[in-house]
Amino acid sequence: LNPSPHPAPIMLESWENFLYIHSGMAYFTLLGMIPLRRVNTGFKALNPLRVWEKLAEPPRLGAPPPGKKTFFVPLSNYMNAQYYGEIGLGTPPQNFSVVFDTGSSNLWVPSVRCHFFSLPCWLHHRFNPKASSSFRSNGTKFAIQYGTGRLAGILSEDKLTIGGITGETVTFGEALWEPSLVFTFAHFDGILGLGFPVLAVGGVQPPLDRLVDQGLLDKPVFSFYLNRNPEAAEGGELVLGGSDPAHYIPPLTFVPVTIPAFWQIHMERVQVGTGLTLCAQGCAAILDTGTSLITGPTEEIRALQKVIGAVPLLMGEYYIECSKIPTLPPVSFLLGGVWFNLTAQDYVIQITRSGFSVCLSGFMALDVPPPSGPLWILGDVFLGSYVAVFDRGDQKSGAHVGLARARPRGTRQ
């Protein structure tokens, strides 16, 4: 049912944590060390590829600037590992929290028609077709294979509400069966894919393509600001149709997409401090908002972890002594001829509860087999430090991604 040649999702589980890797999608949760529900909410805006004039006042949620079809979706941040925002499906809208994932291309949410033993379904919001006057039945079966089981359901059609855009009919999946543990503890209900159409299971039109085709967006561009400050009032923001210069420090560096499926680009080199060079001959990299960490080939990640003093734990995770963060070397990525640097403050994940802190490496090994791999996945650890503007391009220019350092944001008052 998955027509794309790309690797199937992989899932890893352990007693106190799980890491979910969806061919460029990872969710990492330390269940025993954090409150079950702690999110940062709020909103700000992001920026365009052509230089649009900077707004004098921040736009209201869902209200595009005059003459511009740009829409803003606030994101919630759970422990810098899950970023998700709200959409509506149906008439009147039924609200769902979804991960906006550049590593996939389908929209799905749980259904009231889910199987009795599908535990995640009962712990999340569920779509009820009988409660929507605009629902249209499709009935085609779909399935996405994960390492721990299959997410299966049926395709349906209804009106999508997102960031102030209302009334456009999209095809989405009603999930009838979800892999039990992986989605049970997720802080989101479903996933809205922002990858290219070739990745869409069942050949359905991705929501972004539908919005562009109907003229609801000026251009096929969207951008992400992910806030990495756990004390901030805002979790981040997705902008549809452009971005907001207030979120980044110019200039944007544009890197062409090499394979329009995932948002895949060419990475020239990775440098760890002054002594270790990885990806020495150049390599493929995917920019993926659905991946919590940065992943790379096992041997290279193992060498990187050694240099930054990380100690292996269970399931591929690595522990770092928090006191050593000021002394750790930077990790730098050469993209489009420009170095993008991460300090230890950027790539070490710090978890604090009741005054007790644990620090984990933001890097993890993942071997993607040919023909798709080997490759690196630049997930939220990278994208939290750099605003990314994803542009599908047009007949004159191909798809590309713009990157610029994110501006530090204020903390919660």
ChimeraX attribute file (.defattr): number of C-alpha atoms within 10 A of each C-alpha:
attribute: neighborCount
match mode: 1-to-1
recipient: residues
	/A:1	12
	/A:2	17
	/A:3	11
	/A:4	15
	/A:5	11
	/A:6	18
	/A:7	17
	/A:8	16
	/A:9	19
	/A:10	19
	/A:11	20
	/A:12	16
	/A:13	16
	/A:14	11
	/A:15	9
	/A:16	11
	/A:17	18
	/A:18	20
	/A:19	24
	/A:20	25
	/A:21	23
	/A:22	22
	/A:23	24
	/A:24	33
	/A:25	25
	/A:26	29
	/A:27	23
	/A:28	21
	/A:29	22
	/A:30	17
	/A:31	13
	/A:32	10
	/A:33	16
	/A:34	14
	/A:35	11
	/A:36	14
	/A:37	9
	/A:38	13
	/A:39	20
	/A:40	22
	/A:41	18
	/A:42	15
	/A:43	19
	/A:44	23
	/A:45	25
	/A:46	27
	/A:47	28
	/A:48	25
	/A:49	20
	/A:50	8
	/A:51	11
	/A:52	13
	/A:53	11
	/A:54	13
	/A:55	11
	/A:56	6
	/A:57	7
	/A:58	14
	/A:59	15
	/A:60	14
	/A:61	15
	/A:62	17
	/A:63	16
	/A:64	18
	/A:65	16
	/A:66	7
	/A:67	7
	/A:68	13
	/A:69	17
	/A:70	29
	/A:71	27
	/A:72	29
	/A:73	24
	/A:74	24
	/A:75	30
	/A:76	29
	/A:77	27
	/A:78	21
	/A:79	24
	/A:80	26
	/A:81	21
	/A:82	25
	/A:83	31
	/A:84	29
	/A:85	24
	/A:86	19
	/A:87	19
	/A:88	20
	/A:89	28
	/A:90	26
	/A:91	18
	/A:92	13
	/A:93	19
	/A:94	18
	/A:95	17
	/A:96	22
	/A:97	22
	/A:98	23
	/A:99	24
	/A:100	25
	/A:101	23
	/A:102	24
	/A:103	29
	/A:104	29
	/A:105	28
	/A:106	26
	/A:107	26
	/A:108	23
	/A:109	24
	/A:110	26
	/A:111	22
	/A:112	17
	/A:113	17
	/A:114	21
	/A:115	15
	/A:116	11
	/A:117	12
	/A:118	20
	/A:119	17
	/A:120	21
	/A:121	26
	/A:122	16
	/A:123	15
	/A:124	21
	/A:125	19
	/A:126	21
	/A:127	24
	/A:128	16
	/A:129	22
	/A:130	10
	/A:131	13
	/A:132	17
	/A:133	12
	/A:134	18
	/A:135	18
	/A:136	16
	/A:137	13
	/A:138	13
	/A:139	13
	/A:140	11
	/A:141	15
	/A:142	18
	/A:143	20
	/A:144	17
	/A:145	17
	/A:146	19
	/A:147	16
	/A:148	17
	/A:149	16
	/A:150	16
	/A:151	19
	/A:152	19
	/A:153	25
	/A:154	19
	/A:155	22
	/A:156	19
	/A:157	20
	/A:158	23
	/A:159	22
	/A:160	22
	/A:161	21
	/A:162	19
	/A:163	21
	/A:164	16
	/A:165	21
	/A:166	17
	/A:167	16
	/A:168	17
	/A:169	19
	/A:170	20
	/A:171	22
	/A:172	24
	/A:173	27
	/A:174	28
	/A:175	27
	/A:176	21
	/A:177	23
	/A:178	26
	/A:179	20
	/A:180	17
	/A:181	15
	/A:182	21
	/A:183	21
	/A:184	18
	/A:185	16
	/A:186	18
	/A:187	22
	/A:188	22
	/A:189	23
	/A:190	24
	/A:191	22
	/A:192	25
	/A:193	25
	/A:194	28
	/A:195	25
	/A:196	22
	/A:197	22
	/A:198	21
	/A:199	24
	/A:200	22
	/A:201	21
	/A:202	18
	/A:203	15
	/A:204	18
	/A:205	19
	/A:206	25
	/A:207	22
	/A:208	23
	/A:209	18
	/A:210	16
	/A:211	21
	/A:212	15
	/A:213	13
	/A:214	9
	/A:215	10
	/A:216	18
	/A:217	22
	/A:218	16
	/A:219	20
	/A:220	19
	/A:221	25
	/A:222	27
	/A:223	27
	/A:224	28
	/A:225	29
	/A:226	28
	/A:227	28
	/A:228	23
	/A:229	20
	/A:230	20
	/A:231	14
	/A:232	18
	/A:233	20
	/A:234	25
	/A:235	29
	/A:236	29
	/A:237	28
	/A:238	27
	/A:239	25
	/A:240	30
	/A:241	28
	/A:242	31
	/A:243	31
	/A:244	28
	/A:245	24
	/A:246	16
	/A:247	24
	/A:248	22
	/A:249	15
	/A:250	13
	/A:251	11
	/A:252	19
	/A:253	17
	/A:254	21
	/A:255	20
	/A:256	20
	/A:257	23
	/A:258	17
	/A:259	15
	/A:260	18
	/A:261	21
	/A:262	25
	/A:263	26
	/A:264	25
	/A:265	23
	/A:266	20
	/A:267	22
	/A:268	20
	/A:269	18
	/A:270	23
	/A:271	20
	/A:272	21
	/A:273	16
	/A:274	9
	/A:275	8
	/A:276	14
	/A:277	17
	/A:278	20
	/A:279	19
	/A:280	12
	/A:281	9
	/A:282	14
	/A:283	17
	/A:284	18
	/A:285	25
	/A:286	27
	/A:287	25
	/A:288	30
	/A:289	31
	/A:290	30
	/A:291	32
	/A:292	30
	/A:293	31
	/A:294	26
	/A:295	26
	/A:296	25
	/A:297	20
	/A:298	15
	/A:299	12
	/A:300	16
	/A:301	19
	/A:302	18
	/A:303	14
	/A:304	23
	/A:305	21
	/A:306	11
	/A:307	15
	/A:308	21
	/A:309	17
	/A:310	20
	/A:311	14
	/A:312	16
	/A:313	10
	/A:314	12
	/A:315	13
	/A:316	14
	/A:317	17
	/A:318	19
	/A:319	19
	/A:320	22
	/A:321	15
	/A:322	15
	/A:323	9
	/A:324	12
	/A:325	18
	/A:326	10
	/A:327	10
	/A:328	18
	/A:329	18
	/A:330	17
	/A:331	22
	/A:332	18
	/A:333	21
	/A:334	17
	/A:335	21
	/A:336	17
	/A:337	13
	/A:338	14
	/A:339	15
	/A:340	18
	/A:341	19
	/A:342	19
	/A:343	17
	/A:344	19
	/A:345	12
	/A:346	18
	/A:347	22
	/A:348	24
	/A:349	23
	/A:350	18
	/A:351	18
	/A:352	14
	/A:353	10
	/A:354	7
	/A:355	6
	/A:356	8
	/A:357	12
	/A:358	15
	/A:359	19
	/A:360	20
	/A:361	24
	/A:362	24
	/A:363	26
	/A:364	20
	/A:365	20
	/A:366	23
	/A:367	14
	/A:368	21
	/A:369	12
	/A:370	10
	/A:371	9
	/A:372	13
	/A:373	17
	/A:374	15
	/A:375	24
	/A:376	26
	/A:377	30
	/A:378	25
	/A:379	26
	/A:380	29
	/A:381	25
	/A:382	26
	/A:383	26
	/A:384	23
	/A:385	25
	/A:386	25
	/A:387	28
	/A:388	29
	/A:389	29
	/A:390	30
	/A:391	25
	/A:392	20
	/A:393	16
	/A:394	10
	/A:395	6
	/A:396	5
	/A:397	10
	/A:398	13
	/A:399	21
	/A:400	21
	/A:401	24
	/A:402	20
	/A:403	25
	/A:404	21
	/A:405	20
	/A:406	22
	/A:407	17
	/A:408	13
	/A:409	14
	/A:410	11
	/A:411	11
	/A:412	11
	/A:413	6
